[in-house]
Amino acid sequence: MKISRIARISAIGAVAALALAGCAANEAPAAEGTDQPGDASTLEGTLNATGASSQGAAQEAWVAAFQTANTGVTINYEPTGSGTGRENFLAGASDFIGSDRAFKLDEFTAGGFQMCASDAIVEVPLYISPVAVAFNLEGIDSLNLDAKTIAGIFAGTITNWNDAAIAEQNEGVALPDLVISPVHRSDDSGTTETFTTYLSATAADVWTHEPDGEWPIQSGEAAQGTSGVVQAIKAGNGAIGYADASQTSDLGQVHVGVGDEYVAYSADAAAALVESSPLEEGRGAGDLVFEVDPAAAPAGSYPIALVSYLIACEQYEDANTAALVKSYFEYMAGEEGQQAAADNAGSAPISAGLRDKVLAAIDTIKVD
């Protein structure tokens, strides 16, 4: 057996709790699928998790509700970014993680997941949200931009806000003679991989780089995490960047070209893209991973959709950890949990049909 609870890597540091304390937690709704307040919850223990910063607001709501219904449980979720989360899971330093991309098949190696007692993992898409292309231009709330123009801005070939490529799509908008300042993530991020996948799929002649969680070029301003990107955009007139839409509501928004129309981001429009996508083949029963193709976005859908996964072991060395993870995942997947995320983070609740598949995958987690 792996000594997973001893083999903690020092670089991870202490995990910071996102649990809402005091009256905020007391006001949270009871978590679906757990003992209700007034009942004696049998769950006890602590889960430490790291990963996607995009899930931060959703995790705040999920943790608060779950801990209210299960007063003997503490869940600590630190929004380190997806790449760090995956590293931690491989190293055995997180009980579960959030990640804005699933593990790739070539990342599965025998004994690779130090937290797990087997090589099988559970990956379920529980946070679906549009990735907004957001900007800061005084007096302008929205702009229409097609894929080639967005790619040109982030590739550095379109450098001024009054460029003809932008003006032609925004007749009547007084565009300033102002340098464009693109902002990208400095950390390895699933949000970056979602965005670069969109650029590569829809404007490959302009964006010539492969999809990647690490930003592939040196130009532009780099910022740490979702909050860092949003802060950098807010700080500079003329800035533009990409971030989980839940954190960009007070910035200017790009309506993204899809066919002959321009689509504003929304939870429903993002869900439409994901729901039309097939599941990847060659994965285990608990490993539900979508093959999202932005170039195949159906009419009315938003083509930059973040599918963020919750990732766990099918088998843990510690039975109590398994029981806690399974119960928490069931809550997040349930109608109440999905609505809590939608209310707090603006994400798209998964459909009833997808929920059935997700719950079947979660059920592969062995608790005895």
Secondary structure, DSSP 8 states (H G I E B T S, - for coil): ---TTT---GGG---------HHHHHTS---TTS--TTS-----EEEEEEE-GGGHHHHHHHHHHHHHH-TTEEEEEE---HHHHHHHHHHT--SEEEESS---GGG--TT--TTBSSS-EEEEEEEEEEEEEEE--TT--EEEE-HHHHHHHHHTS--BTT-HHHHTTSTT----S-B-EEEEESS--HHHHHHHHHHHHH-TTT--S---SS---S-SEEESHHHHHHHHHHHSTTEEEEEEGGG-TTSEEEEEEETTEEE---HHHHHHHHHTS-B-SS--TTB--B---GGG--TT--S-EEEEEEEEESBBSSHHHHHHHHHHHHHHHSHHHHHHHHHHH--B---HHHHHHHHHHHTTSB--
